Amino acid sequence: MSKKAVEKVREFRAEAKFQRTSPQKAKLVLDTIKGMRVEQALNTVHFSTKRIAPVVEKALRSAIQNATYLSQEQGLDVDVDNLYVRTAVANDAPRMKRIRPAPMGRAFRYQRRLAHIVIALAEKSSASSAAANPAAPAAVKRVAAKKAAKKAAAKKAPAKKAAKKSAK
């Protein structure tokens, strides 16, 4: 492998810890923005009707600020317009144990779930996409050839069965 192919992708992260929502509910919002460009992700989250959406938006804005700050501190050339949401994850946080009164002096225990929201941004570099483009047509040709072979095999099988049935 050449050094150009093993170029390290820079990630910029932000975390929102101990949020009062279940990770399952937070993932509904986070799954919608995975892989999106930052500007489009901000618009999507801003107009989402979910209760956790403002928290996700704040974490996303924090990740963008982290990217601009680190680019200034380390002298990196980070273009905010080329940033995209690389990962957006909601992890389990410690659960809060609560008690609900029950009939006849008893009590039922239940758990309030919390989530740690982690958003990581990366830059879509034009060099990596240019390097991937020459390989892409070859990959597309291989996939197309495989599909054509499958279709041909699929068409042959019913024809043989029909031939066998007509011979009987």
For each residue, the residues with C-beta under 8 A, 3 or more apart:
1: 5 6
2: 5 6
3: 6 7
4: 7 127 131
5: 1 2 131
6: 1 2 3
7: 3 4 125 127 128
8:
9: 86 122 123 125 128
10: 76 78 122 123
11: 86 120 121 122
12: 63 64 66 67 70 78 83 120 121 122
13: 63 66 118 119 120 121
14: 59 60 62 63 66 118 119
15: 59 116 117 118 119
16: 19 55 56 58 59 62 116 117
17: 93 116 117
18: 93 114 116
19: 16 26 52 55 93 114 115 116 117
20: 112 114
21: 25 26 51 52 55 113 114 115
22: 25 26 113 115
23: 26 27 90 91 92 113 115
24: 27 28 90
25: 21 22 28 29 50 51 52 115
26: 19 21 22 23 29 30 52 56 90 115 117
27: 23 24 30 31 90
28: 24 25 31 32 50
29: 25 26 32 33 45 48 50 52 53 56
30: 26 27 33 34 56 88 89 90 117 119
31: 27 28 34 88
32: 28 29 44 45 48
33: 29 30 36 41 44 45 56 60 85 88
34: 30 31 85 87 88
35: 84 85 86
36: 33 40 41 44 84 85
37: 40 41 81 83 84 124
38: 41 42 60 64 80 81 83 84 85 121
39: 42 43 81
40: 36 37 43 44
41: 33 36 37 38 44 45 60 84 85
42: 38 39 45 46 57 60 61
43: 39 40 46 47
44: 32 33 36 40 41 47 48
45: 29 32 33 41 42 48 53 56 57 60
46: 42 43 53 57
47: 43 44
48: 29 32 44 45 53 56
49: 53
50: 25 28 29 53
51: 21 25
52: 19 21 25 26 29 55 56 117
53: 29 45 46 48 49 50 56 57
54: 57 58
55: 16 19 21 52 58 59 117
56: 16 26 29 30 33 45 48 52 53 59 60 88 117 119
57: 42 45 46 53 54 60 61
58: 16 54 55 61 62
59: 14 15 16 55 56 62 63 117 119
60: 14 33 38 41 42 45 56 57 63 64 85 119
61: 42 57 58 64 65
62: 14 16 58 59 65 66
63: 12 13 14 59 60 66 67 119 120 121
64: 12 38 60 61 67 68 80 83 121
65: 61 62 68 69
66: 12 13 14 62 63 69 70
67: 12 63 64 70 71 78 80 83 121
68: 64 65 71 72 78 80
69: 65 66 72 73
70: 12 66 67 73 74 76 78
71: 67 68 74 75 76 77 78
72: 68 69 75
73: 69 70
74: 70 71
75: 71 72
76: 10 70 71
77: 71
78: 10 12 67 68 70 71 82 83 123
79: 82 83 123
80: 38 64 67 68 83
81: 37 38 39
82: 78 79 123 124 125 126
83: 12 37 38 64 67 78 79 80 121 122 123 124
84: 35 36 37 38 41 121 122 123 124
85: 33 34 35 36 38 41 60 88 119 120 121
86: 9 11 35 120 121 122
87: 34 118 119 120
88: 30 31 33 34 56 85 117 118 119 120
89: 30 117 118 119
90: 23 24 26 27 30 115 116 117 118
91: 23 115 116 118
92: 23 95 113 114 115 116
93: 17 18 19 113 114 115 116
94: 114
95: 92 111 112 113 114
96: 111 112 114
97: 109 110 111
98: 109 110 111 112
99: 107 108 109 110
100: 107 108 109 110
101: 107 108
102: 106 107 108
103: 106
104:
105:
106: 102 103
107: 99 100 101 102
108: 99 100 101 102
109: 97 98 99 100
110: 97 98 99 100
111: 95 96 97 98
112: 20 95 96 98
113: 21 22 23 92 93 95
114: 18 19 20 21 92 93 94 95 96
115: 19 21 22 23 25 26 90 91 92 93
116: 15 16 17 18 19 90 91 92 93
117: 15 16 17 19 26 30 52 55 56 59 88 89 90
118: 13 14 15 87 88 89 90 91
119: 13 14 15 30 56 59 60 63 85 87 88 89
120: 11 12 13 63 85 86 87 88
121: 11 12 13 38 63 64 67 83 84 85 86
122: 9 10 11 12 83 84 86
123: 9 10 78 79 82 83 84
124: 37 82 83 84 128 129
125: 7 9 82 128 129
126: 82 129 130
127: 4 7 130 131
128: 7 9 124 125 131 132
129: 124 125 126 132 133
130: 126 127 133
131: 4 5 127 128 134 135
132: 128 129 135 136
133: 129 130 136 137
134: 131 137 138
135: 131 132 138 139
136: 132 133 139 140
137: 133 134 140 141
138: 134 135 141 142
139: 135 136 142 143
140: 136 137 143 144
141: 137 138 144 145
142: 138 139 145 146
143: 139 140 146 147
144: 140 141 147 148
145: 141 142 148 149
146: 142 143 149 150
147: 143 144 150 151
148: 144 145 151 152
149: 145 146 152 153
150: 146 147 153 154
151: 147 148 154 155
152: 148 149 155 156
153: 149 150 156 157
154: 150 151 157 158
155: 151 152 158 159
156: 152 153 159 160
157: 153 154 160 161
158: 154 155 161 162
159: 155 156 162 163
160: 156 157 163 164
161: 157 158 164 165
162: 158 159 165 166
163: 159 160 166 167
164: 160 161 167 168
165: 161 162 168
166: 162 163
167: 163 164
168: 164 165
